[in-house]
Amino acid sequence: MNGLDKILEKLPLDVGDQIIGLPSSIRKNLEEIRIRNGYPVRFFSSGNEYELKPKNSKTMDQYMINNIFNSLLNYSVYAYQEELANGYITIEGGHRVGICGRTVMDNGRVKTIKDISSINIRRSREITGVSDPCMGYLMKEKHQIYNTIIVSPPKCGKTTLLRDMVRNLSNMGFQVGVCDERTEISGMYNGQPSFDLGTRTDIMDGCPKEKGMIMLIRSMSPDIIATDEIGKKEDGHAIEAAVCAGVGLLTTIHGSSYRDVINSGIGELVETGVFERLIFLSNLPSIGSISAIRDWRNQNVV
């Protein structure tokens, strides 16, 4: 079921059975499942919201949420403590699970989360070939790419597109280093990626971008570095190091417009032409639609 089985095995049997019983068109496009204490389970598919009800009950209670939480963590909170401090974990299949509850602080930093009140399971999907139509706009001559940013609002498919670009470039002969700070690109689980990222791809998992990109340059000599959700000023130092080393860049950023990118922490790097291509995504007419491909001057390439 395209990775959905890894989610269903973590849920109560009656909830999983209801999801399996959904029409295939809804089940196939399921995006996320939201579980909140005191409310029915809700899920989203193709941008539409639906509601499920636990057997013999109208709402989720603390006992059920605790059972789901423990199942997601394979009954070992300690093993996931570092991830929980960031408010999410990644489960087998590359699916990201957001967690809310009471934070436990230690010297001003979040140590973990307890008394769980809500869980958001975001399904991670692999769509092979989704990047094919725009690959030609990434390519330079002599085995090089244009440094490229995918610009997208949340839930418009930027990571799915980035993942498939990595696969394509890797299989074309590029050595690709993936700095996967949130484990969303690769879905790394016990040292094994959950998705096909190509035959020449090396993954630095769970490492902050400003450090992981430098580590990849020094250790793996990549032709291209790919990373997700860039935008902090701290990321700029690693980007500059990659440019100086002659490494191509492929990344994503939250935003809806060229102005959003310019106003971000890496806006200056776009204005000066470090990033040469900007691919804009939209959810119209469907999730993952490419609305524009522009150069660093904000002029249309397509």
N, C-alpha and C positions, 0 to 999 in steps of 0.2 A: 504493500500500500504506500509505496514511495516514502518510506521512513515513518509513517504514521503508527506502525505497530510498536515502535520503540516508545512512543508516548502512551499508547493504550495499555501497555503492560504495567504502567506506573499508576493507573487510575483504578478506582473501584470497579468491580466487574459490571455492575448495572450501568455505570456511566459509559464504560467502554462499549458495552453491548448497544446502547442507544446510538453512539457515534457510528458503530459498524452498520447499524440499521438505517442510517441516513441515505437518502438518494445519492447515487454515485457522483453526480455533478457537484453536490454540496460537499461530500466527504473528500473528493479529489482536491478541491480548492480550499480546504480548511486552513486557516492562517494562524489562529491562536485560540487558546482556551483559557478563560478567566474564571478563577475560583475564589469566592469571597465568603468570609464567615457571616452567616445569617442571610445569605442570598442564594438564589438558584445559580447553577453553573451556566455561564454564557460562552458562546463561541462565535467566531467570525469566519465567514467564508465568502470570497469574492466581494468583500467590503460590506456584506450584510450581516446583521446580528441575529443570533438565534438563542433559544433558551432550552436547557435540559433540566430535568428534575430527578434528584436521587430517588431510588425506590423507597416507597413508604414515607417520603418526606418531601416538603416543598423547598427546603433550603439546605445549604451546607452548614454543618455545625463544627465546633472546634475539634471534636474527636475525629471527624472525617478528614478535616484539613490536616491534622497532625499525622494521620495515617498516610495521606498522599505525600506530605512533605518528607516523611521518613522513607517512603518508597522511592521518591525521586533521588534521595541521598544514599540509596542502597543501605539504609539503616546505619550510616556512619557519618554523623555530623562533623566529627573531627576531621575526616578526610577532605571535607569541602569547606572547612572553616575560612580559609583564605579567600575563596571565591565568594562565600556568603558575606564577607566584609565589604564586597563591592555591590551587593544587592542582587546577585544573580548567580546561577550555576549553569553549566553546560552538561547535558546528559548524552548518553549514547545515541548516535544518529545526528549529533550536532545541533540538537534543539536547545534553545536558550530559555531558561526558566527564571523569571523575575520573582523576587520574594519581598514581601512587606510584613512588618511586624515591629516588635520593640527592639531597638538597637542596644547592644551592649558596648559601652565605650571603654577605652583603655588609653590613658595619656592623650586624650583629645582625638583619638582615632577610633573608627568603628572596628570592633573586634569580631562581632558576629551579630546575628539576628535571632531572636527567640520570640515566643508567643506569636506564632505566625497568624496573620490576619487575612492575607490574600496571596494568591499565586497566579502568575501569568505565564502559561506555556506557549512559547512562540515557535511554531513549526518551521524548521529550516528545510527548504526544498532545493533540489538540484534540477535545473532545466538545461539539459545539454543542447547546445546550439543556439541559445538565446542571444549570444553575442555575435553570431555570424554576420548579421547585416551591418554592424559598425566596425568590424575588424579592419577593413580597408582604410578607414579614417585614422587609425592609430599608427599605420606603418609609414616609416621613412625608408629611404634607400639604405643599402649596406647594413642590413641586419640591425636596424635601430627602430625605436618607436618614438612617437611624440609623447612627452610627459603629459599624462592625461588625468583629469579629475571627473568622476561621475557625480553630478549634482542632483540631489533628490530629497524631497520631503520624506518623513518616516513612512515605512510600509509601502514603498513604491518599487521595490525590487532591486535596489542598488547593489546589495551584497550578492544577490543571485547573479546579476550581470557581471560584477567583478570576478566572481568565482569562475564563471565560464570563460571570461577573457584570459584568466590565468591558465586554465586548461588549454585553451587554443594556443596561446603564446608558447607554453611549455612544449606542446607537441609539435610546434613549428620549428623548434630547435633552440629557443632561448633558455638560458639558465635563469630560473625565476626564484627569488627569495620572498617568501610570504611572512610578514610580521603580523601575527594574528593575536593581537592583544586580548580580544574578547572571545577567542576560539569560535568565531562565527563564520569565518571564511572556510576553514578546513573542517570544523567540527571534530577537532582532534580528541580522541578518547583512548587512553592507555597507549599513547604513542602511535596511534593509527588514525589517519584522516578518514572522516566519514564520507567524503566526497572525492570525486575524480578531479585532481588538480594538475594532471599531466605527468609525464614521465621524467621531467627534468626540474621538479619543484622541491625546494627545501623549505621547511616550515619552522619558524621560531614562535612557539606557542606561549600565550599568557604573559608576554613580556611587553612593558611599556614601549610605545613606538619610538620615542626619542632614544631609547637604549637598544631596542631590538634591531632597528635599521642599521645602526653602527656595527652591531655584532655580526649581522649578516654580511655586510661589506667586508669586514675583516676576516671572517671565517669561511665564507662560501663563494666569494667572488662572483656574485650574480650579475647577469646582464640587465635584469629588471628587478625592482623591489615593488611588491604590491602590499598595500595595507588598507585598512578600513577606517572610516570616520576620523579623518584628520581635521585639524582646525585650530589646535592650540599653538601658541607662540613657541612653546618648547619643541614642537615637532619641526619647526623651521630649521633648527640647527642640524638635525639629522637629514633633512631634505637637501640642505646646502652641501653636506658631506657627500651625499649620493651624487649630486650634480658634479661636484669636483672630481669624483671618482669615475665619472662617465657612465654611471648607472641610470637606466631609464626608470621612470616613476609611474605608477598606476595606483590611484587611490580614490576614495569617495569622501563626500562632505555633505552634511545636512544643509539644505537650502532649497529655494524655489526659483532664484533668479541670479543673474550675474552680480547684482548689487549685494546679495547675501554673501557671496563668495568674497567679494572685495572687502566687506566689513568684517570678515572672519580674521582669525589670528594669522592666516597665511595669505591675506589679501595682497600684500606687497609682492609676494612671490608670483602671483598671477599677473599683476600690473607690469612687472618687469619681464614677463615672458618665460619664467622658469617652467610654468605649466603652460603648454602650448595648445592643448585641446580640452574643451569642456563639453561633456555629454550630459544633457538635461533630461531627467526622467519625469514622468507624470503618471497619474492613475487614470487618465482619460485618453482614449476610450476604454482602456483596461490597464490594470496594474503592470508596470514595467514598460509602458509606452515611451519611446524616445521622442521628446517634443522638439529638440534642437541639438545640433552639434556646432559649436562655435570655437573660434580661435581665441587667444588670450586678449585680443583687442575687442572681444565681444562681437565679432563679425561672423556671420553664418558661413559654415563650411559646406553645409548641404543646402 
